[in-house]
Amino acid sequence: MSEGLWTGRVVLVTGAARGVGRGTAEYLGRLGASVALLDRRADEVSAVAEELRAQGVRCESFGADQTDDEAVEQAIAGVIGAFGRIDGLFANAGLAVMRPFMEISLKEWRKVIDVNLTGTFLVVRQVVQTMIDLGIPGSIVMTGSVSGMHPMNQTAHYASAKAGVIAFGRELSRELGSYRIRVNLVSPGVVRTEATEFLITQPAISTMLQQVIPLGSWCMPKDIAQAVAFLLGPQSAYITGAVLPVAGGNEVIEWWPIDYSTPGPPDWEKLRPGSSTSGETL
Ligand SMILES: NC(=O)c1ccc[n+]([C@@H]2O[C@H](COP(=O)([O-])OP(=O)(O)OC[C@H]3O[C@@H](n4cnc5c(N)ncnc54)[C@H](O)[C@@H]3O)[C@@H](O)[C@H]2O)c1
């Protein structure tokens, strides 16, 4: 992808302290974009911004929890103060937790929906307002997940939130078309990041992933970044409302393949010995 396409463009990336967000910010920065980074991990995201500036990328970071409307408003005001505009938004920050349905507490359900769905709504709302105010025909890419498209197991709250993000993005693509603002989604399969390290480092799981993903393995943040750059940038000028799986050809990973011949509660430990069933500790 040619560098000239990105020169002068300002892209806000959320969840940029780690994983997919960080990788995408680095990739867009290398293509010549100016990047604003938002993350609730203020120190980590500030260190990422420093690294990017050292590589010659115009970059600022903003520590904000995307579930906090006021903090988001201040952060977006900060982006406008620093860069004067926002041409693109990668609304990517999210929280994945895996837990058997009957063990999901109301607190955890609310947290997962709040971070993934409501937090995305708050950021997108502020950015769209800015784009409309400044008359910018912007581009938005959100991070869905294959779990929001196909049933798996142990992700009832996360899958519901991501299905919501996908519906939200597709809905907006209709409504924002009249502003010439495009909205698309990437739906990653398995990406090796801090969030998935606890799964991928387990030999049984890493072997399973290599066996069932047609392209042979999980991907790295750069693989998502390349798809995001396409959907955010001018080369996809006539694409809106698309959901692009970036999943190596397998959108339905059976993390814990349930044996349905035996009625009763699944014995998760027996289904995938040694594997924990939760992601980030809440
Ligand atoms: N890694 C995968 O296999 C995978 C697969 C499908 C979808 N996804 C999605 O991709 C996105 C990135 O995932 P990742 O693997 O890079 O995760 P990650 O945990 O490595 O990074 C997520 C980043 O989001 C930030 N964040 C979390 N909650 C936040 C909040 N309330 N406000 C602001 N920032 C917040 C975190 O601090 C972190 O820096 C997420 O939306 C995730 O659901 C990941």
The ligand as a Tripos MOL2 file, in Angstrom:
@<TRIPOS>MOLECULE
LIG
   44    48     1     0     0
SMALL
NO_CHARGES

@<TRIPOS>ATOM
      1 N1         -6.7870  -11.6800   20.0460 N.am      1 LIG1
      2 C1         -7.7510  -12.3350   19.4040 C.2       1 LIG1
      3 O1         -7.6240  -13.5230   19.0960 O.2       1 LIG1
      4 C2         -9.0260  -11.6300   19.0510 C.ar      1 LIG1
      5 C3         -9.9710  -12.3340   18.2850 C.ar      1 LIG1
      6 C4        -11.1540  -11.6950   17.9330 C.ar      1 LIG1
      7 C5        -11.3720  -10.3870   18.3200 C.ar      1 LIG1
      8 N2        -10.4320   -9.7300   19.0670 N.ar      1 LIG1
      9 C6        -10.7220   -8.3600   19.4480 C.3       1 LIG1
     10 O2         -9.6460   -7.5510   19.0230 O.3       1 LIG1
     11 C7         -9.5310   -6.4200   19.8940 C.3       1 LIG1
     12 C8         -8.1230   -6.3370   20.4150 C.3       1 LIG1
     13 O3         -7.8370   -7.5310   21.1120 O.3       1 LIG1
     14 P1         -6.3730   -7.8930   21.5930 P.3       1 LIG1
     15 O4         -6.2260   -9.3540   21.4060 O.co2     1 LIG1
     16 O5         -5.3860   -6.9600   20.9900 O.co2     1 LIG1
     17 O6         -6.5340   -7.6170   23.1560 O.3       1 LIG1
     18 P2         -5.4890   -7.0420   24.2250 P.3       1 LIG1
     19 O7         -6.0520   -7.3480   25.5430 O.co2     1 LIG1
     20 O8         -4.1120   -7.4990   23.8930 O.co2     1 LIG1
     21 O9         -5.5840   -5.4750   23.9510 O.3       1 LIG1
     22 C9         -6.7750   -4.7840   24.2080 C.3       1 LIG1
     23 C10        -6.4470   -3.3630   24.5460 C.3       1 LIG1
     24 O10        -7.6920   -2.6920   24.8340 O.3       1 LIG1
     25 C11        -7.5240   -1.9300   26.0120 C.3       1 LIG1
     26 N3         -8.8080   -1.7540   26.7090 N.ar      1 LIG1
     27 C12        -9.5420   -2.7220   27.3070 C.ar      1 LIG1
     28 N4        -10.6130   -2.1900   27.9120 N.ar      1 LIG1
     29 C13       -10.5590   -0.8510   27.6760 C.ar      1 LIG1
     30 C14       -11.3660    0.2350   28.0450 C.ar      1 LIG1
     31 N5        -12.4510    0.0670   28.8070 N.pl3     1 LIG1
     32 N6        -11.0360    1.4710   27.6320 N.ar      1 LIG1
     33 C15        -9.9180    1.6710   26.8850 C.ar      1 LIG1
     34 N7         -9.0850    0.6850   26.5170 N.ar      1 LIG1
     35 C16        -9.4080   -0.5690   26.9050 C.ar      1 LIG1
     36 C17        -6.5500   -2.7370   26.8570 C.3       1 LIG1
     37 O11        -5.9410   -1.9370   27.8650 O.3       1 LIG1
     38 C18        -5.5850   -3.2570   25.8120 C.3       1 LIG1
     39 O12        -4.5090   -2.3790   25.5930 O.3       1 LIG1
     40 C19       -10.5770   -6.6220   20.9740 C.3       1 LIG1
     41 O13       -11.7580   -5.9140   20.6370 O.3       1 LIG1
     42 C20       -10.8220   -8.1070   20.9330 C.3       1 LIG1
     43 O14       -12.0790   -8.4400   21.4540 O.3       1 LIG1
     44 C21        -9.2670  -10.3170   19.4340 C.ar      1 LIG1
@<TRIPOS>BOND
     1     1     2 1
     2     2     3 2
     3     2     4 1
     4     4     5 ar
     5     4    44 ar
     6     5     6 ar
     7     6     7 ar
     8     7     8 ar
     9     8     9 1
    10     8    44 ar
    11     9    10 1
    12     9    42 1
    13    10    11 1
    14    11    12 1
    15    11    40 1
    16    12    13 1
    17    13    14 1
    18    14    15 2
    19    14    16 1
    20    14    17 1
    21    17    18 1
    22    18    19 2
    23    18    20 1
    24    18    21 1
    25    21    22 1
    26    22    23 1
    27    23    24 1
    28    23    38 1
    29    24    25 1
    30    25    26 1
    31    25    36 1
    32    26    27 ar
    33    26    35 ar
    34    27    28 ar
    35    28    29 ar
    36    29    30 ar
    37    29    35 ar
    38    30    31 1
    39    30    32 ar
    40    32    33 ar
    41    33    34 ar
    42    34    35 ar
    43    36    37 1
    44    36    38 1
    45    38    39 1
    46    40    41 1
    47    40    42 1
    48    42    43 1
@<TRIPOS>SUBSTRUCTURE
     1 LIG1         1 GROUP 0 **** ****
